[in-house]
Structure formats: C-alpha cells, structure tokens
Amino acid sequence: MRDCVISASQATKVFKGNTALDHVSFELERGKIYGFVGRNGSGKTVLFKCICGFLSLTSGEIVVNGKTVGREIEIPERIGVIIETPGFLLNQSGYHNLSFLASIRNRVRKDEIFDAMARVGLDPKSKKRVGKYSLGMRQRLGIAQAIMEDPDILILDEPMNGLDADGVLEMRRIFLGLKEQGKTILLASHYREDVEALCDVVYAMNKGVLTPLR
C-alpha cells in the first residue's frame, strides 16, 4: 500500500491459553483516521499496546515506519499515545506533569507544552493539582501529553472518556486538524458518533479477530 506507516502481519497474542489477538493483518496509510470498535475485552487495547511496543507478540509482526516492533525497534518513535486512564502525579499541576514527562526525552520546549495544553482547553499557568482535576480535565491533559511532541502517529484508546458534549466536539476538531496535517490516527471508541464523524476506515474487533467494516 502506498505510504503505509503501520502494518500487521498475522499478529497473534496469547495470554495463558487465551487468544487476545488472532492472526491480525492490516496496512494503515499516512493521513487517515482509523476506527477500532468492539466490546471491552475484544482485543483493541492489546493491539494498541503491541503497536506501541508495550506488549510483545506471541507470533507474527507489526511494522511501524518501516521498522519491526520488538526486533528492530523496542518503542516506535514519533508516536503519541493514550491507552487506558492516563496516569499522572496527583500532587503536581498539569504543566508540571507534562514538563516532567517531556524531560524524559527532552524534545519539547516550555512554549510547546503551553501550546498543547491550551489547544485542549487547559490553562497551562494554573496551579491546580491534577488530583483535583475532573475526569474530563485529566482526559484533556492526557490528550495534551499525546500531542505535545508533534507525533506522526496518534494511538488513542477511548480519548473521549469523561468529556462533556462541548469537549467531545473540541477534540474532534483537534483530531481532524491533525489528520489534515498528515498525521495517522488510530482511535478506539465505544461511541458510534465519534467513529462516524472522524474515521476514514473502520475495523471491528471480536475475540481478537479484526474485520474491516468500511
């Protein structure tokens, strides 16, 4: 496929005899949003973790930007991630949390952290501790963390959790804007409206089996 950025070939993950990913294969192009739908436990989160290098496959392979995850590269570069509930230092402000995370790879300036927070509707100068944040505010902070390094690929597992209707619309605008910039986005969501509004291609997962819907 032209300009393929992520591919899976017979990707399989087995936990103690239970198959979480069952010979999953796909090719994903740059500049599109891909939706992954399915019930809890269907394999979506496991797939995302394997793409990110957080879990290793039992068999098969996943290639990100031309490099095989777990063999040629441990953690793919230029990738932003929200998987499950974002974990933060509860006694620190949102900015200090992102500043700490940014210091690990030292790729982001202070003004870029400020910009990421402002884009998702958070005040980067606020001293409010994350422990006092609402669920929606923590989700916004997680999205800011995912986009602050200007990644080429975003992997978003239920990014709308905890957001009110206005917040959902804001995030949709952000994700569509990132798509226009040529970013590739993988989105798992329980909300049909998000998938219909955002996704170019949709896959269903059921008991580890991936099936294209459109």
N, C-alpha and C positions, 0 to 999 in steps of 0.2 A: 504494500500500500504506500502511496506517495506521502512523504513527510510523516511517517509513523514515528511516534515518540514513546509509546508503551506497547509492548506486545506480550502475550502469554501463550505458551505452547504446552498443552497437556498439563497445566499446573494443577498439582494434587497435594492436598494437605490432610494428613490423617492424625487424629489425636486418640491414642489408646483404643484403636479399632474403629473409631467414629470418623467418617469421612466428612471433613468440613469443606474441602474444595475437590470437585470430582472432574479431573481432566478438563480444566477450563482453558479455552483458547480464544484470543481476540487480538485485534490490532486497532490502536487508537491514534487518530490523526491530531496534528497540531491545530489549535484554534477552534476546537469544538468542546461542547459540554456534553458529557456522557452521564446518563442517569442509571442508577442501580437500585432496583426496587425488590422488595421481598420482606418476609416476616423476620422478626428477631430470631437469630439462630440459623438463618438461611445461608450464611457464608459471606455476606457483604463485608463485614468488618475484618474477617480473617483475610479475605482477598486484599483489602486495602493495606493491612499490616504486612502482608507478603510483598506487595509492590514497594512499600517503604523500607523493606529490609528488617522490620521489627520481628518477623517470624520467618523461619526458613521453610522451604517447600520439602515435602516428602519425595516428590519426583516432578519432572517437568522443569520448565524455566520461565522466568519473567525477565524481560529486557527493557531497560529504561534508558532512553537516549543512547542506544547502541551498546550498552554495557549490561552484562548479565548480573542480576542482583544475587548476592551471596557467593559469586565466583570472581567476577571482575571488579565488582564494587560492593561494599557492605551496605552503605546507605546512599541512595541516589542523591546527586547534587541538584541544587536549584529546584527544590520541591518544598511546598508549604502544606502543612497537614493539620487537620482537626480529626482526631479519632477518639470517640467516646467523650466523656466530660473533660474539658481542659483542666489540667492541674496547675494551680498557682500557689505562690506564697501568700497565705491569707492575711498576714500582718503587714504586708507591704502594699503600696499603691499600685495601680495598673501600670503606670510608667516604669516604676522600679522593677516590676516583674518582667516587663518586656526588655528593659535595659539589661537585666541580669541574663536573660536568655540570649540576647544579642551579643553579649560579651563572650559567649562560648565560641562563636565562630568569627567574631569581630568583623562583620561585614556591613553593619548598619550604623549610620550616624544618628545622633540625637534628633536632628530635624526629621529624619526618615521615620523614626519611631513616633514622633509627634504627628506626622502626617498620616501614618497608618491608623493611629487612634482616632484622629479627627474624622477620617473617612468613614469609620464605623459608628460615629456618633458619640465618642467618649472624649472627655476633657483631659488632655494629657497633663495638665497642670494640677489636676485635682489631687488632694492628699488623702482622699477616701481610701481606706484599706479594702483590698479585694474581698476580705471576709465579710464586709458589709455590702458587697455588691448583690444585686438581684441575680437570678439565674440568667435572665436576658442580658444583663451587663457582662456577666462572665463569658457568655457566648460571644458577645461583641469583642471582648478582649481576646478570646481565642481566635476569632477571625482576623483581628489586627495582627496577632502573632504570626498567623499563617501567611499574611500578605506582606509583612514589613520588609522582608528581604527581596522583594520583587521576584518571586519564583516563576519559572516557566510552567510548572505543573502544580495544580492545587488538588489535594485529595481531601474531600470534605464529607465526613460521616455525620449526617443529621445536623448540618450547620444552623438550621432554623430553630432548634430546640430552645424553648424559653422566650422566644421573641414575640412581641405583640404584632398586630397586623401591620402597623407602620414600619416596624423593624424588619419584618419579612420583605416588604416592598423595597426598603432601602438596600438590603442585602442582595436582592435580585438585581437591582440596578448596578451594584458594585460588580457582581459576578458577570453580568452581561458586558459591562465595560471592560473587564479583564479579558473576556473572550475576544472582544474587538481588538485588543492589544496583541492577540495571538497566543494567549495562554490556553493551555489544555486543562480542563476541569473535570474531575470525577466526583460525582455527587450522589450520595446515598440519602434517600429521603422516604419517609412514610407518607408525605403529603403529595397527592396526585397533582395539586395545583402548581407546586414548585416544579415538578418534573415537566408538566406540560408547558409552563411558562419559560423554562430555561433550557431544556435538553434537546440537542440535535439528534441524539441516538439514545435509546433506552434498552437496558437489559434487565431481565428478571432473574432472580436467584431463588432456587428452591432446593434445599438439601444438598447444597454445594454444586448444583448444576446451573450453568449460566446459559440463558436462552435469549436471543435478540427479540425484542418486541417491535421496535421501529427504528 
